[in-house]
Each structure stands twice: as C-alpha cells, then as structure tokens.
Amino acid sequence: MVLLINTADDPVIERILTPRIALTVAESLAFREGRHVLVVMTDMTTYAEALREVSAARGEIPARRSYPGYLYSDLASLFERCGRIRGRPGSVTVLPVLTMPGGDITHPVPDLTGYITEGQVVFSAEAHAHGLYPPVDPLASLSRLMRNGAGPGRTRADHLDVAAQLLSALARARQVRDLAELIGVSGLSRTDQAYLDLEQAFRTEVLGQSPGEARTLDDTLDRVWRVLLRLPRSELSMLPASLLEGR
C-alpha cells in the first residue's frame, strides 16, 4: 500500500499535486511491475476547493459557484488516468470519493464527476441516521457499464431483469411513502402497503449487512427475489413469466 497525505495546514498547491503524484505511482506499479492497482482519492471536493483558491489567486474568470471554468477538464484529467495499456500487464482503477456540500448532488463537483465516471455510489444521510450500513441510496446510485457486464454468461440469467424490477419497485415505494405522510398508512391500499413493506425488507435483508460480512452475488439476488415476492404477482410486470414460474 502506498499512502500520500495532504493536510489542511499544507500549502494549497500541494493539494493540487497530491492526486497527480499518486496516479503516477499507480501507473508505475501497474504498467512497469504488472500489478492491478486501486487508487482511492478522497476528498475530491477538497481538491476542487483548492483548485478554486488557486484560480482566484491567478485572477481567472470564475464559473459556477466561483469554481474555474476548466473544473470539468481538470477532474477528467485525473479520473481518466485509469484502465489498461494494450500490450502491457497491469491495470489502474480509480475510485474518487467526494462529499456533497449540504447533500446537494447538483453541486458542481458531484455534478461534473457524474458526467466523467462510469458509475456512482451515493450514500444517504437518512439511511445513516436509521443505522443502516452501508447507507447506500439505490435510486441515486448507478452504473453505466452494468448491462455490459451482467446477465447470461456473465453473472446470472435473471440479474438484469431482477435489478430493473427492484429499482422500479423502490421508486414506487418512495412515492407511496410520500403519500403516506399526507394521508397516513391506514389510508393506503393493500398494494401500496405492500410497497412500503418491500422497501423496509430491502433495507434490512438486502442492503444492511455487517462490516465484515462477505456476501456473494447469488446470495444477494436470492435475497432480492424474496423481497420482490412480497408484492402481488400482478405488480411484477418487468419479470418474464419464465422467471416467475416456480417462485
């Protein structure tokens, strides 16, 4: 493990250089020594604030929220230093970590990062407040490469269909929860109450796990099936009949 640290009392220019030095070390380990390297960069929001400070000192014209107009290309120059080189061993995987000021996902840093990276895992303050670990928000999280790496011959034949049905059900459950705050749970139909039950079951049976738990993909998909079957069969419209038979 290689660790590079920049503290708050260090010169701001060092905060600009630290991730670049880390990526250079990673590239050397990957493409010269043939290692598969994971680069965790945290916190990129702090990095962007340092970039804004340097830009202001240079007298550059600011863009959104006083960040420099080249924030997108600067972040891309870091995040896109990943992958493989044809003919050489090793690989570099970049995992940037950032905070959303005030929980605002439209803030320039998370907003632009979402355009560059191939996916994002969003943590929820609400889930964390309920003691859920890991506190992931499944509806805000996404993977642009999932369809190329899941399904028959890769994971499980039912993977993509089950994932699509689950996301649809969770979106409906969120709408039902908002409605329940207005009219009360007792005023909901049985189907709507089943969606609330599904959401709670998803949190406890699928999402929540102990820090040391090693759960396989097959186990996770089986758990998702048990959660989805809490709904009436008529609500599972995104699942082929062939998958529902015998369930």
C-alpha positions as CSV (number, residue, x, y, z in Angstrom):
1,M,0.0,0.0,0.0
2,V,1.2,3.5,-0.9
3,L,-0.3,6.4,1.1
4,L,0.0,10.1,0.1
5,I,-1.4,12.6,2.6
6,N,-2.1,16.3,2.2
7,T,-3.2,18.0,5.4
8,A,-5.2,21.3,5.8
9,D,-2.1,23.2,7.0
10,D,0.0,22.2,4.0
11,P,0.4,24.6,1.1
12,V,-2.7,24.6,-1.2
13,I,-0.5,23.8,-4.3
14,E,0.4,20.5,-2.7
15,R,-3.3,19.6,-2.7
16,I,-3.3,20.1,-6.5
17,L,-0.2,17.9,-6.9
18,T,-1.0,15.0,-4.5
19,P,-3.5,13.1,-6.7
20,R,-1.3,13.5,-9.7
21,I,1.7,12.1,-7.8
22,A,-0.5,9.2,-6.6
23,L,-1.6,8.4,-10.1
24,T,2.0,8.5,-11.4
25,V,2.9,6.0,-8.7
26,A,-0.1,3.8,-9.6
27,E,0.9,3.8,-13.3
28,S,4.4,2.8,-12.4
29,L,3.2,-0.1,-10.3
30,A,0.7,-1.2,-12.9
31,F,2.4,-0.8,-16.2
32,R,6.0,-1.4,-15.2
33,E,5.5,-4.0,-12.5
34,G,2.3,-5.6,-13.8
35,R,0.2,-5.0,-10.7
36,H,-3.6,-4.4,-10.6
37,V,-3.8,-1.1,-8.7
38,L,-6.8,0.6,-7.0
39,V,-6.4,4.3,-6.4
40,V,-8.7,5.8,-3.8
41,M,-8.8,9.6,-3.9
42,T,-10.5,11.4,-1.1
43,D,-11.8,14.0,-0.8
44,M,-12.1,15.4,-4.3
45,T,-14.4,18.2,-3.1
46,T,-11.5,19.5,-1.0
47,Y,-9.3,19.2,-4.1
48,A,-11.8,21.3,-6.1
49,E,-11.8,23.9,-3.4
50,A,-8.0,24.1,-3.6
51,L,-8.3,24.5,-7.4
52,R,-10.8,27.3,-6.9
53,E,-8.4,29.0,-4.5
54,V,-5.5,28.8,-6.9
55,S,-7.8,30.0,-9.8
56,A,-8.9,33.0,-7.7
57,A,-5.3,33.9,-6.9
58,R,-4.5,33.9,-10.6
59,G,-7.4,36.3,-11.3
60,E,-9.2,33.8,-13.6
61,I,-12.8,34.3,-14.6
62,P,-14.9,32.1,-12.3
63,A,-17.8,29.9,-13.4
64,R,-20.5,28.1,-11.3
65,R,-20.1,28.9,-7.6
66,S,-16.7,30.5,-8.2
67,Y,-15.1,27.3,-9.4
68,P,-12.9,27.7,-12.5
69,G,-14.4,27.1,-15.9
70,Y,-12.0,24.2,-16.5
71,L,-13.1,22.2,-13.4
72,Y,-14.6,19.5,-15.7
73,S,-11.5,19.0,-17.8
74,D,-9.2,19.1,-14.7
75,L,-11.2,16.4,-12.9
76,A,-11.3,14.4,-16.1
77,S,-7.5,14.6,-16.4
78,L,-7.4,12.7,-13.1
79,F,-10.3,10.3,-13.3
80,E,-9.5,9.2,-16.8
81,R,-5.9,8.1,-15.9
82,C,-7.3,4.6,-15.4
83,G,-7.7,1.4,-17.4
84,R,-5.1,-0.7,-19.3
85,I,-2.5,-0.3,-21.9
86,R,-2.5,-2.7,-24.8
87,G,0.5,-5.0,-24.7
88,R,1.4,-4.2,-21.1
89,P,0.4,-6.1,-17.9
90,G,-1.4,-4.5,-15.0
91,S,-4.3,-2.1,-14.7
92,V,-5.3,1.1,-12.8
93,T,-8.8,1.5,-11.3
94,V,-9.7,4.9,-9.9
95,L,-12.2,5.3,-7.1
96,P,-12.7,9.0,-6.3
97,V,-14.6,9.9,-3.1
98,L,-16.3,13.2,-2.6
99,T,-18.7,15.0,-0.3
100,M,-21.8,16.8,-1.5
101,P,-22.0,20.1,0.4
102,G,-25.4,20.3,2.0
103,G,-26.3,17.0,0.4
104,D,-26.7,18.8,-2.9
105,I,-26.0,16.3,-5.7
106,T,-26.3,19.2,-8.2
107,H,-23.2,20.9,-6.6
108,P,-20.6,21.4,-9.4
109,V,-18.1,18.8,-8.0
110,P,-20.5,15.8,-7.8
111,D,-22.4,17.0,-10.8
112,L,-19.3,17.1,-13.1
113,T,-17.9,13.9,-11.6
114,G,-21.1,12.1,-12.5
115,Y,-20.5,13.1,-16.2
116,I,-17.0,11.7,-16.2
117,T,-17.1,8.5,-14.2
118,E,-18.8,5.3,-15.3
119,G,-20.9,5.0,-12.2
120,Q,-21.5,6.3,-8.8
121,V,-22.5,5.1,-5.3
122,V,-24.4,7.7,-3.4
123,F,-24.6,7.4,0.4
124,S,-27.8,8.6,2.1
125,A,-27.8,10.7,5.3
126,E,-31.3,9.5,6.0
127,A,-30.2,5.8,5.8
128,H,-27.2,6.6,8.0
129,A,-29.5,8.2,10.6
130,H,-31.5,5.0,10.7
131,G,-28.4,3.0,11.5
132,L,-28.2,1.3,8.1
133,Y,-24.8,0.0,6.9
134,P,-23.8,0.6,4.2
135,P,-26.1,3.7,3.9
136,V,-26.5,3.5,0.1
137,D,-29.2,5.3,-1.8
138,P,-30.0,2.8,-4.5
139,L,-32.1,5.2,-6.6
140,A,-29.4,7.8,-6.8
141,S,-26.6,5.3,-7.5
142,L,-26.0,4.0,-11.0
143,S,-23.6,2.0,-13.2
144,R,-23.3,2.8,-16.9
145,L,-21.5,-0.4,-17.5
146,M,-23.8,-2.8,-15.8
147,R,-25.6,-4.0,-18.9
148,N,-22.2,-4.9,-20.5
149,G,-21.1,-6.9,-17.5
150,A,-24.2,-8.7,-16.2
151,G,-26.7,-11.3,-17.4
152,P,-26.3,-14.7,-19.1
153,G,-22.8,-15.9,-19.4
154,R,-21.5,-13.2,-17.0
155,T,-23.4,-13.2,-13.7
156,R,-26.9,-14.8,-13.7
157,A,-29.6,-15.0,-16.3
158,D,-32.1,-13.2,-14.1
159,H,-29.7,-10.5,-12.9
160,L,-30.8,-7.6,-15.2
161,D,-34.5,-8.3,-15.0
162,V,-34.4,-8.6,-11.3
163,A,-32.4,-5.4,-10.9
164,A,-34.8,-3.5,-13.2
165,Q,-37.8,-4.7,-11.3
166,L,-36.3,-3.9,-7.9
167,L,-35.4,-0.3,-8.9
168,S,-38.9,0.2,-10.3
169,A,-40.4,-1.1,-7.1
170,L,-38.2,1.1,-4.9
171,A,-39.2,4.2,-6.9
172,R,-42.8,3.3,-6.4
173,A,-42.2,2.7,-2.7
174,R,-40.7,6.2,-2.4
175,Q,-43.8,7.7,-4.0
176,V,-46.0,5.7,-1.7
177,R,-44.0,6.8,1.4
178,D,-44.6,10.5,0.4
179,L,-48.3,9.8,0.0
180,A,-48.4,8.0,3.4
181,E,-47.1,11.2,5.1
182,L,-50.1,13.0,3.8
183,I,-53.0,10.5,4.3
184,G,-51.5,8.0,6.8
185,V,-50.6,4.4,6.2
186,S,-54.1,3.3,7.1
187,G,-55.4,5.2,4.1
188,L,-53.2,3.3,1.6
189,S,-54.4,0.4,-0.5
190,R,-53.1,-3.1,0.3
191,T,-50.9,-2.9,-2.8
192,D,-49.4,0.4,-1.6
193,Q,-48.8,-1.0,1.8
194,A,-47.0,-4.0,0.2
195,Y,-44.6,-1.5,-1.4
196,L,-43.8,0.0,2.0
197,D,-43.2,-3.5,3.3
198,L,-40.9,-4.2,0.3
199,E,-38.9,-1.0,1.0
200,Q,-38.3,-1.9,4.6
201,A,-37.5,-5.5,3.7
202,F,-35.0,-4.3,1.1
203,R,-33.2,-2.2,3.8
204,T,-32.9,-5.0,6.3
205,E,-32.5,-8.1,4.2
206,V,-30.6,-6.8,1.1
207,L,-28.9,-3.5,1.8
208,G,-28.0,-3.8,5.5
209,Q,-25.0,-6.0,6.4
210,S,-22.3,-6.2,8.9
211,P,-18.9,-4.6,8.1
212,G,-17.2,-8.0,8.0
213,E,-19.8,-9.8,6.0
214,A,-18.8,-11.4,2.7
215,R,-21.9,-11.8,0.6
216,T,-21.9,-13.5,-2.8
217,L,-23.8,-12.1,-5.8
218,D,-26.0,-15.2,-5.9
219,D,-26.9,-14.7,-2.2
220,T,-27.8,-11.1,-2.9
221,L,-30.0,-12.0,-5.9
222,D,-31.8,-14.6,-3.9
223,R,-32.5,-12.1,-1.2
224,V,-33.8,-9.6,-3.8
225,W,-36.2,-12.3,-5.0
226,R,-37.6,-12.9,-1.5
227,V,-38.1,-9.1,-1.2
228,L,-39.8,-8.8,-4.6
229,L,-42.2,-11.7,-3.9
230,R,-43.8,-9.6,-1.1
231,L,-45.6,-7.8,-3.9
232,P,-48.6,-9.2,-5.7
233,R,-47.6,-11.1,-8.9
234,S,-49.5,-8.5,-11.0
235,E,-47.0,-5.9,-9.9
236,L,-44.0,-7.8,-11.1
237,S,-44.6,-6.8,-14.7
238,M,-40.9,-6.4,-15.6
239,L,-40.1,-10.0,-14.8
240,P,-40.6,-12.6,-17.6
241,A,-43.1,-15.3,-16.9
242,S,-40.4,-17.9,-17.3
243,L,-38.6,-16.4,-14.3
244,L,-41.7,-16.3,-12.1
245,E,-42.6,-19.9,-12.7
246,G,-41.8,-21.9,-9.6
247,R,-41.2,-18.9,-7.4
